[in-house]
Amino acid sequence: MVSFLKEQRSSHFVECNAKRARRYHEKHPIELNKEETEFLIQARQLLALGKEVMDSVGVRFWLSSGTCLGWFRQCNLISYSRDVDFGVWIKDYDERLVQAMLDRGLTLKHRFGKVSDGFELSFVYFGLKLDLFFFYEENDHMWNGGTQAKSGRKFKYTFPKFSLCWTELVGLKVRVPCDTLSYVEANYGMNWAEPVRQWDWKSSPNNVKEVGMWPERDWPEVIQVFV
């Protein structure tokens, strides 16, 4: 906890780019329907709750995937998204985390991979999903894994190495990769500024690669679906 508080004091703070967000909204005016309005309210609540739980256990996290893109591109959550995404260093994983989430009313949806390879946790809170993607550090890049439950197929998402900075999203102090542009471009390609409503996690990301299958003997451990 001491090191956690020390990091809060020492980490660099970056503002979201209001000019970029304004350009995006001018080009893509948002007319929210009822479902999207409800999502933004519930996603903010889930983001706050997820942050509270992660902080209570002392596990660092950052905005990842679509949640990171929303902050970077439009200084907000993406209204047509359907989940909240956190990135976590695998070295920071704490076994108490799952129970801490359950104690705060979240339900464990699935647990994929293993701590040594492609670990991923997903929780549900009043119908909204919170995904925790665990990142592994190599000499010249970072990566996180993905697993297709029905087939055992494994996927890998590669990112350039990055450090973390503090920022603010919907009134909450959270982390993002300091070089957010490189992070977003790795995941979404050069056309990240254009909204994409149809997204397939197995093929749409710019940085995804299929890397084989989990052996069937490992499925009880690496493919656990609860709800």
C-alpha positions as CSV (number, residue, x, y, z in Angstrom):
1,M,0.0,0.0,0.0
2,V,2.9,2.4,0.7
3,S,4.3,1.9,-2.8
4,F,0.8,2.3,-4.2
5,L,0.4,5.7,-2.6
6,K,4.0,6.7,-3.5
7,E,3.1,5.9,-7.2
8,Q,0.0,8.1,-7.0
9,R,2.2,11.0,-5.9
10,S,5.0,10.6,-8.4
11,S,3.3,9.5,-11.6
12,H,2.9,12.0,-14.4
13,F,-0.6,13.4,-15.1
14,V,-1.9,13.8,-18.7
15,E,-5.0,15.6,-19.8
16,C,-7.3,14.2,-22.4
17,N,-7.1,16.2,-25.6
18,A,-10.2,18.4,-25.6
19,K,-9.5,19.7,-29.1
20,R,-9.3,16.2,-30.5
21,A,-12.5,15.3,-28.7
22,R,-14.2,18.4,-30.1
23,R,-13.1,17.5,-33.7
24,Y,-14.5,14.0,-33.2
25,H,-17.8,15.2,-32.0
26,E,-18.1,17.8,-34.8
27,K,-17.5,15.0,-37.4
28,H,-19.6,12.4,-35.6
29,P,-22.4,14.2,-33.7
30,I,-23.8,12.0,-31.0
31,E,-27.5,11.5,-30.6
32,L,-27.9,9.1,-27.7
33,N,-30.8,6.6,-27.6
34,K,-32.2,5.3,-24.3
35,E,-30.0,2.3,-24.3
36,E,-26.8,4.3,-24.9
37,T,-27.7,6.8,-22.3
38,E,-28.3,4.0,-19.7
39,F,-25.0,2.4,-20.7
40,L,-23.0,5.6,-20.1
41,I,-24.6,5.9,-16.6
42,Q,-24.0,2.3,-15.7
43,A,-20.5,2.2,-17.2
44,R,-19.4,5.2,-15.1
45,Q,-20.8,3.4,-12.0
46,L,-18.9,0.2,-12.9
47,L,-15.7,2.1,-13.7
48,A,-15.9,3.7,-10.2
49,L,-16.7,0.4,-8.5
50,G,-14.0,-1.5,-10.4
51,K,-11.5,1.2,-9.5
52,E,-12.5,1.1,-5.8
53,V,-12.0,-2.6,-5.7
54,M,-8.7,-2.6,-7.5
55,D,-7.4,0.2,-5.3
56,S,-8.5,-1.6,-2.2
57,V,-6.4,-4.6,-3.1
58,G,-3.5,-2.5,-4.3
59,V,-3.6,-3.8,-7.9
60,R,-2.6,-1.2,-10.5
61,F,-4.7,-1.0,-13.6
62,W,-5.2,1.2,-16.6
63,L,-7.9,2.0,-19.1
64,S,-7.5,-0.5,-22.0
65,S,-9.2,-1.4,-25.3
66,G,-12.4,0.5,-26.0
67,T,-12.4,2.3,-22.6
68,C,-8.9,3.7,-23.4
69,L,-10.0,4.6,-26.9
70,G,-13.0,6.5,-25.6
71,W,-10.8,8.5,-23.3
72,F,-8.2,9.2,-26.0
73,R,-10.6,10.0,-28.9
74,Q,-13.5,11.7,-27.2
75,C,-12.6,12.3,-23.5
76,N,-15.5,10.0,-22.6
77,L,-16.8,6.5,-22.6
78,I,-18.0,5.2,-25.9
79,S,-21.8,5.1,-25.9
80,Y,-22.1,2.1,-28.2
81,S,-19.7,0.0,-26.3
82,R,-21.0,-2.8,-24.1
83,D,-18.3,-3.2,-21.4
84,V,-15.5,-1.6,-19.4
85,D,-11.9,-2.7,-20.0
86,F,-9.0,-2.6,-17.6
87,G,-5.4,-3.6,-18.3
88,V,-3.3,-5.1,-15.5
89,W,0.3,-6.2,-15.2
90,I,0.4,-9.9,-14.6
91,K,3.1,-9.3,-12.0
92,D,0.6,-7.2,-10.0
93,Y,-2.1,-9.9,-9.9
94,D,-3.3,-10.7,-6.4
95,E,-5.3,-13.8,-5.6
96,R,-7.5,-11.7,-3.3
97,L,-8.8,-9.7,-6.3
98,V,-11.6,-12.1,-7.3
99,Q,-13.0,-12.4,-3.9
100,A,-12.8,-8.6,-3.4
101,M,-14.9,-8.2,-6.6
102,L,-17.4,-10.8,-5.4
103,D,-17.7,-9.1,-2.0
104,R,-18.7,-5.8,-3.8
105,G,-21.5,-7.4,-5.7
106,L,-19.8,-8.3,-9.0
107,T,-20.3,-11.8,-10.5
108,L,-17.4,-13.7,-12.0
109,K,-18.3,-14.4,-15.6
110,H,-15.3,-16.3,-16.8
111,R,-11.7,-17.0,-16.0
112,F,-9.5,-17.8,-19.0
113,G,-5.9,-18.9,-19.3
114,K,-3.5,-19.2,-16.5
115,V,-1.3,-16.8,-14.6
116,S,1.7,-17.9,-16.6
117,D,-0.1,-17.5,-20.0
118,G,-2.9,-15.5,-21.4
119,F,-4.8,-14.8,-18.1
120,E,-8.1,-13.0,-18.3
121,L,-10.9,-12.3,-15.9
122,S,-14.4,-11.0,-16.7
123,F,-17.0,-9.9,-14.2
124,V,-20.7,-8.8,-14.6
125,Y,-22.4,-6.1,-12.6
126,F,-26.2,-5.6,-13.3
127,G,-25.7,-6.9,-16.9
128,L,-22.6,-4.9,-17.7
129,K,-19.3,-6.6,-18.2
130,L,-15.9,-5.6,-16.7
131,D,-13.0,-7.2,-18.5
132,L,-9.6,-7.5,-16.9
133,F,-6.8,-8.2,-19.4
134,F,-3.5,-9.2,-17.9
135,F,-0.3,-8.0,-19.7
136,Y,3.0,-9.8,-20.0
137,E,6.3,-8.0,-20.5
138,E,8.9,-9.2,-23.0
139,N,12.2,-7.6,-24.0
140,D,10.8,-5.4,-26.7
141,H,7.0,-5.5,-26.4
142,M,4.0,-6.2,-24.1
143,W,1.2,-8.6,-24.8
144,N,-2.1,-9.9,-23.5
145,G,-4.0,-13.0,-24.4
146,G,-7.4,-14.1,-25.5
147,T,-9.3,-17.4,-25.4
148,Q,-12.3,-18.6,-27.4
149,A,-14.3,-20.7,-24.9
150,K,-16.1,-23.0,-27.4
151,S,-13.0,-24.0,-29.3
152,G,-10.0,-23.5,-27.1
153,R,-8.3,-21.2,-29.7
154,K,-5.7,-18.9,-28.3
155,F,-5.0,-15.3,-29.4
156,K,-2.3,-12.8,-28.6
157,Y,-2.4,-9.0,-28.8
158,T,0.9,-7.3,-29.0
159,F,1.7,-3.7,-27.9
160,P,4.8,-1.5,-27.9
161,K,6.3,-1.2,-24.4
162,F,4.7,1.6,-22.3
163,S,4.6,3.2,-18.9
164,L,1.6,4.5,-17.1
165,C,0.4,8.0,-16.4
166,W,-2.5,9.4,-14.4
167,T,-5.5,11.1,-16.0
168,E,-9.2,11.7,-15.4
169,L,-12.2,10.1,-17.0
170,V,-15.8,10.9,-16.0
171,G,-14.5,12.5,-12.9
172,L,-12.4,9.5,-11.8
173,K,-8.6,9.5,-11.5
174,V,-7.3,6.6,-13.5
175,R,-4.2,5.5,-15.4
176,V,-3.6,5.2,-19.1
177,P,-0.5,4.3,-21.1
178,C,1.6,7.5,-21.3
179,D,2.1,7.1,-25.0
180,T,-1.6,6.5,-25.6
181,L,-1.4,7.1,-29.3
182,S,1.0,4.2,-29.8
183,Y,-1.2,2.0,-27.6
184,V,-4.4,2.9,-29.5
185,E,-2.7,2.5,-32.9
186,A,-1.4,-0.9,-32.0
187,N,-5.0,-2.0,-31.1
188,Y,-7.1,-0.1,-33.6
189,G,-4.7,0.8,-36.4
190,M,-4.4,4.2,-38.1
191,N,-8.2,4.6,-38.5
192,W,-8.8,4.7,-34.7
193,A,-10.5,8.1,-35.1
194,E,-13.4,6.5,-37.1
195,P,-16.2,4.9,-35.0
196,V,-16.6,1.1,-35.6
197,R,-19.8,-0.3,-34.2
198,Q,-19.3,-3.9,-35.4
199,W,-16.2,-5.4,-33.7
200,D,-14.9,-9.0,-33.5
201,W,-12.3,-9.4,-30.8
202,K,-10.8,-12.4,-32.8
203,S,-10.2,-10.5,-36.0
204,S,-10.9,-6.8,-35.8
205,P,-8.0,-5.7,-33.7
206,N,-4.9,-4.5,-35.6
207,N,-2.6,-6.4,-33.3
208,V,-4.3,-9.7,-32.9
209,K,-2.7,-13.0,-33.9
210,E,-3.9,-16.6,-33.4
211,V,-1.3,-18.6,-31.6
212,G,-2.7,-22.1,-31.4
213,M,-5.1,-23.9,-29.1
214,W,-5.2,-24.9,-25.5
215,P,-4.7,-28.7,-25.1
216,E,-8.0,-30.2,-24.3
217,R,-6.6,-31.7,-21.1
218,D,-6.1,-28.1,-19.8
219,W,-9.6,-26.9,-20.6
220,P,-11.0,-27.4,-17.1
221,E,-8.3,-25.0,-15.8
222,V,-7.9,-22.5,-18.6
223,I,-11.6,-22.3,-19.8
224,Q,-13.8,-21.6,-16.9
225,V,-17.2,-20.1,-17.7
226,F,-19.5,-19.3,-14.8
227,V,-22.4,-17.3,-16.2
